[in-house]
């Protein structure tokens, strides 16, 4: 997963 996957509005906001 990338940090841009949720952008800060999803469940996970990590770079993992």
Protein Blocks (a to p, Z undefined) as FASTA:
>chain_A
ZZklnnopamblcfZZ
